[in-house]
């Protein structure tokens, strides 16, 4: 399974749009858009999971830098989160 990061998404794009865009290149297992915890508004990035590495590579190569809904996408293989000392600390309100 290849997890793909998709950045600089239009705030009008939803999960269905994201899945449709990537399904042009093959099977999409899951498509999700990150949302703010409280407001649930889109954060402008999301993730797509594709089971076939070749199809995922084709999608990344074709969609990275492509303009969609007036925004130039950033598309690459998702990297595991890095250790962050600040993790676990509560935010002050």
Backbone bond lengths (Angstrom), bond angles and torsions (degrees), N, CA, C in turn:
res aa  C-N    CA-C-N  psi(-1)  N-CA   C-N-CA  omega(-1)  CA-C   N-CA-C  phi
1 X - - - 1.456 - - 1.529 108.17 -
2 X 1.316 116.38 130.43 1.461 122.39 178.86 1.528 107.79 -109.38
3 X 1.338 115.09 124.06 1.460 120.23 176.85 1.523 107.68 -98.99
4 X 1.330 115.36 126.92 1.461 121.99 -173.94 1.527 109.61 -114.62
5 X 1.324 115.88 130.77 1.465 122.29 174.20 1.524 108.35 -86.98
6 X 1.333 116.55 134.86 1.455 121.62 177.56 1.529 107.26 -127.32
7 X 1.323 116.85 110.95 1.459 121.72 -176.42 1.513 112.77 -110.94
8 X 1.320 114.87 164.88 1.461 124.90 179.38 1.527 111.81 64.98
9 X 1.345 115.23 36.73 1.465 120.14 177.77 1.523 110.80 -73.64
10 X 1.311 115.29 148.71 1.455 120.92 171.77 1.527 108.31 -64.70
11 X 1.325 116.65 143.41 1.459 120.18 179.45 1.528 111.50 -71.18
12 X 1.334 117.20 -9.57 1.456 121.81 176.96 1.527 112.64 -87.41
13 X 1.325 117.60 -11.01 1.460 121.29 -177.24 1.529 109.96 -78.98
14 X 1.351 115.74 140.51 1.460 119.48 176.63 1.536 109.50 -119.07
15 X 1.334 115.88 -179.77 1.461 121.15 -176.15 1.527 112.06 -60.69
16 X 1.314 116.79 -37.59 1.464 120.36 179.08 1.535 110.60 -62.54
17 X 1.327 116.67 -44.14 1.474 121.17 178.22 1.529 110.86 -60.30
18 X 1.326 115.38 -43.33 1.465 121.13 -178.43 1.529 110.00 -64.54
19 X 1.319 116.76 -45.89 1.465 120.64 179.28 1.527 110.76 -62.73
20 X 1.301 116.71 -42.62 1.462 121.17 -179.79 1.537 111.36 -61.83
21 X 1.328 116.15 -41.73 1.463 121.17 -179.27 1.538 110.59 -62.13
22 X 1.332 117.60 -42.16 1.463 121.25 -177.33 1.527 112.56 -81.86
23 X 1.327 118.32 -26.90 1.466 120.40 -178.19 1.522 111.75 -66.62
24 X 1.309 116.66 -15.03 1.472 121.32 174.02 1.532 110.78 -60.47
25 X 1.342 116.43 -23.62 1.468 121.71 -176.44 1.516 113.03 -103.88
26 X 1.332 118.02 -8.35 1.461 120.65 179.55 1.519 111.22 151.52
27 X 1.330 114.43 -165.43 1.461 120.83 -177.05 1.524 111.42 -70.15
28 X 1.320 115.81 133.36 1.462 122.35 175.89 1.525 107.16 -111.88
29 X 1.306 115.85 118.08 1.466 120.92 179.30 1.527 111.24 -76.10
30 X 1.348 115.46 -39.67 1.467 119.81 -175.89 1.523 109.22 -158.62
31 X 1.322 116.02 143.28 1.469 122.07 173.83 1.518 107.06 -135.34
32 X 1.332 116.24 130.76 1.465 119.52 -179.44 1.521 109.59 -141.61
33 X 1.319 114.74 150.34 1.461 121.54 177.55 1.523 107.69 -116.99
34 X 1.328 116.43 130.40 1.463 121.19 179.35 1.527 109.47 -68.60
35 X 1.317 115.03 139.07 1.469 121.09 -178.57 1.523 109.82 -131.25
36 X 1.337 115.77 150.06 1.455 120.97 175.14 1.518 108.65 -63.13
37 X 1.331 116.31 139.70 1.461 120.68 -176.98 1.520 113.29 -57.38
38 X 1.298 116.35 -47.99 1.471 119.75 -173.88 1.515 113.57 -83.74
39 X 1.318 117.30 -50.13 1.470 120.13 -173.91 1.527 112.65 -83.58
40 X 1.353 117.59 -21.79 1.462 123.84 -176.03 1.530 113.09 66.40
41 X 1.350 116.85 12.31 1.464 120.48 175.25 1.530 109.11 -73.88
42 X 1.330 117.79 146.73 1.468 120.92 178.69 1.533 111.15 -61.27
43 X 1.332 115.29 146.28 1.460 121.27 -179.83 1.528 112.64 -97.33
44 X 1.332 117.86 -1.31 1.462 120.74 176.30 1.520 114.78 91.52
45 X 1.341 116.98 10.07 1.461 119.46 174.82 1.531 109.00 -148.25
46 X 1.315 114.63 163.83 1.456 119.74 -179.98 1.512 111.24 -158.66
47 X 1.319 114.61 -173.73 1.464 121.59 -178.09 1.516 109.30 -137.06
48 X 1.329 114.70 145.64 1.461 122.22 176.15 1.518 106.75 -128.47
49 X 1.329 116.92 136.70 1.459 121.62 176.06 1.521 108.66 -113.23
50 X 1.337 114.96 126.01 1.464 121.44 179.50 1.527 108.38 -125.36
51 X 1.344 118.02 131.13 1.463 120.15 -176.40 1.531 114.48 -72.89
52 X 1.319 118.30 -26.20 1.467 120.79 -176.09 1.532 110.53 -98.90
53 X 1.343 118.04 117.43 1.467 120.63 -178.64 1.530 113.69 -60.40
54 X 1.326 118.00 -35.03 1.464 120.71 178.91 1.517 112.00 -67.18
55 X 1.323 116.42 -41.90 1.461 120.53 177.70 1.525 110.50 -66.98
56 X 1.329 116.26 -39.22 1.470 120.58 178.13 1.528 110.46 -62.73
57 X 1.337 116.89 -43.67 1.469 121.01 179.43 1.530 110.74 -62.68
58 X 1.338 116.57 -39.72 1.469 120.28 178.76 1.530 110.34 -64.44
59 X 1.336 116.67 -41.66 1.469 120.52 178.85 1.521 110.82 -63.86
60 X 1.329 117.08 -45.09 1.467 121.12 -179.98 1.525 109.79 -61.18
61 X 1.330 116.54 -47.94 1.460 120.72 -178.49 1.525 113.44 -62.29
62 X 1.316 116.61 -35.55 1.465 120.40 -177.61 1.524 113.42 -84.31
63 X 1.324 117.06 -32.83 1.466 119.31 -172.96 1.531 114.51 -95.96
64 X 1.322 118.24 -20.60 1.466 119.51 179.34 1.523 109.61 -64.80
65 X 1.324 116.37 122.29 1.459 121.90 -179.11 1.518 114.36 88.15
66 X 1.329 117.37 -8.70 1.464 120.54 -179.31 1.530 109.94 -71.78
67 X 1.327 115.93 140.44 1.459 120.52 177.59 1.528 109.14 -85.67
68 X 1.327 115.10 123.37 1.461 122.27 179.03 1.524 107.94 -131.99
69 X 1.294 116.87 124.39 1.458 123.26 -178.45 1.536 111.30 51.82
70 X 1.331 114.59 41.56 1.458 120.79 175.38 1.518 115.82 80.10
71 X 1.346 117.91 8.75 1.468 120.61 -179.15 1.521 110.18 -129.89
72 X 1.319 116.02 139.30 1.453 121.62 179.31 1.533 109.15 -84.20
73 X 1.338 116.76 115.77 1.460 121.26 -174.66 1.516 113.01 -73.74
74 X 1.321 115.32 148.22 1.453 123.34 168.27 1.521 105.47 -110.19
75 X 1.327 117.14 117.26 1.462 121.38 -176.01 1.520 108.15 -130.80
76 X 1.325 116.39 122.94 1.463 120.82 176.67 1.521 110.06 -157.00
77 X 1.321 115.44 167.84 1.458 119.08 178.56 1.519 108.65 -66.37
78 X 1.315 115.66 132.36 1.459 121.34 -178.06 1.522 110.14 -66.63
79 X 1.316 116.10 138.80 1.456 122.14 177.78 1.521 109.13 -101.02
80 X 1.332 118.00 146.20 1.461 118.89 177.85 1.527 110.34 -61.88
81 X 1.339 117.16 148.79 1.468 119.36 -179.69 1.523 111.10 -60.74
82 X 1.310 115.73 142.96 1.462 121.21 178.63 1.517 109.09 -86.68
83 X 1.320 115.69 150.33 1.464 118.79 176.67 1.513 109.40 -62.09
84 X 1.303 115.99 133.83 1.460 121.72 -178.30 1.520 107.83 -131.63
85 X 1.313 116.12 119.50 1.464 119.84 -177.88 1.514 111.68 -60.02
86 X 1.321 116.55 -27.48 1.460 119.89 -177.41 1.520 112.18 -74.52
87 X 1.314 116.43 -17.09 1.469 119.17 -179.70 1.509 109.66 -58.89
88 X 1.288 114.98 142.32 1.441 119.13 178.70 1.522 112.81 92.83
89 X 1.323 116.42 -20.61 1.466 119.35 176.42 1.512 109.24 -77.67
90 X 1.272 115.90 141.52 1.458 120.67 178.81 1.513 109.43 -81.57
91 X 1.314 115.02 143.26 1.456 119.52 176.50 1.513 109.23 -77.70
92 X 1.321 115.14 144.41 1.459 119.36 175.09 1.514 108.53 -87.92
93 X 1.318 116.12 140.65 1.460 120.28 -178.59 1.484 110.83 -107.22
